[in-house]
Amino acid sequence: NPLFRTGSQLGTYSNPDLDGLVEAAQKEMDEKKRLALFHQINKLWIDDAAAAPLYQQLDLYGASKRITWKARSDERIKATEMTIK
């Protein structure tokens, strides 16, 4: 559940327009259309000043050359997504 969605446990921001865009983006299978929806979400979120980001965390991962794995955008590490060469 996205952080800046109505009903989030981590904040009080509420915007029905943003909620609709988030729901549409989560269901959209076409990558270009989904990206366009995320651009709209970001613009609305910035225009509303829903938060004041102070920094962006840099994530650093290390793995053996024997492991095939790609870092996820949600920062979760799942062993089921790794394979041994």
SULBELUR-V442473 format. One record per run of one state. SS is the DSSP state (2 for helix, 1 for strand, 0 for the rest). FROM is the first residue (numbers start at 1). TO is the last residue. If there is no record, write none. Layout:
ss->SS from->FROM to->TO
ss->SS from->FROM to->TO
//
This chain:
ss->0 from->1 to->15
ss->2 from->16 to->27
ss->0 from->28 to->30
ss->2 from->31 to->47
ss->0 from->48 to->66
ss->1 from->67 to->68
ss->0 from->69 to->78
ss->2 from->79 to->81
ss->0 from->82 to->82
ss->1 from->83 to->84
ss->0 from->85 to->85
//
